[in-house]
Amino acid sequence: MQKGVEKLAQQLLDEIWSTTELKKVSLALEGLSHASGFKSNALAIVSNSRLSDEVKATQLLNLFNDIEIPVLQSFFASVFSQGEFWLFSSKQFDYFDEFVRSFQITTEKLQVVQLVVAVELFPREQMVIAKQLSDSLERQVVLDLKVNPGIVGGAQIRVGNLVFDYTLRSKFNQFERQWINRMAKTTEFVGE
């Protein structure tokens, strides 16, 4: 089951593209892990042989109703719709706690990339950017997104100690420096 727990943790992590969402999911999973009522209710549902898999899936999803994190609800809806109830099926071993631990350990392998943009990005745009950066860095990336209208347009990307500045403000500053240098050279040449 350890491989199943790790695979499931990675599947959830593959659905997360921002540090904000990662933090929400992580805190929600920790909270559920410490909620004995949640796990005992889940075990009761899974252990009830009179319930069909469809009813079990629906009842298990109802246990997640208080958590308003779409990625988490969508993830568990997918898991339960496939009849994957083993996270809650054992009285001797807590697979859900093991899943949460595996998720936390897997998050340590992520690369956090700070991204500053001029306007808010839609979740789909964040996902595309994170995927492209993941491909470039050959490591799963989550975005620490900040909006700063002062950069005018474009983006600033920070990966560790490296900063890549693709903002319009940066381009304007480069143009201004070049223009001033050329004006100074022209003034020297003309003699004024």
Number of C-alpha atoms within 10 A of each C-alpha: 11 11 9 13 21 18 15 19 21 16 13 16 21 13 15 21 24 20 17 13 19 18 12 15 22 17 12 17 21 15 12 19 19 11 11 11 12 15 20 13 15 20 19 14 22 24 16 10 10 10 13 12 18 13 14 23 23 15 17 23 17 12 15 17 10 7 15 12 14 10 16 21 16 13 16 17 16 13 15 20 17 12 13 14 20 16 23 22 19 14 10 6 11 15 19 19 19 18 23 21 19 19 23 16 13 14 18 9 11 14 18 21 20 19 21 24 22 18 16 14 13 8 11 10 11 19 19 12 17 22 19 14 19 17 12 11 12 11 14 20 27 29 24 17 19 15 14 15 12 12 19 14 17 17 21 19 20 16 15 10 5 8 12 11 16 16 20 16 16 17 13 11 12 12 12 12 12 12 12 12 12 12 12 13 12 12 11 10 9 8 7 7
